[in-house]
């Protein structure tokens, strides 16, 4: 395989990998009825004038399946943390004892579970589309290289490799979907 083909394949593989990583991040934010520290990713706190992720100013743990405990490194931040959680509209009300902010994760209704599964399937489908687009980009680049003198055999082999890459990442997406769906539907 020539160097140009290798670069095209690695670039396409990186795009597919990033799509799956993004999917994993997005799925982590979806509440499955169980407490998960990932639910608080994206919550920003005004920390002495600069917006800082909650994870950087506190310790976040899940003492049980229905509770998230947030222990700020500075007790003075408890009020700011409560305000930020309310502003993030997570559907949970913070409760504090002066040292720790607790979030009780409410159980999901059957209808809410079905809606979440639909949302998860939609996100997974968008990821599959971006993986297909990455494969299409690889194949288009290979065609350009063929016009510039790449042999037809190398182009066909590389296109087959692109399809294998595509299949591998689509399988990862399906596995993540299946796992998250099971997570949501398990009461």
Secondary structure by P-SEA (a helix, b strand, c coil): ccaaaaaaaaaaaaaaaaaaaaaaaaaaaccccccccccccccccccccccccccccbbbbcccccbbbbbbccccaaaaaaaaaaaacccbbbbbcccbbbbbbccccaaaaaaaaaaaaaaaaaaaaaaaaaaaaaaaaaaaaaaacccaaaaaaaaaaaaaaaaaaaaaaaaaaaaaaaaaacc
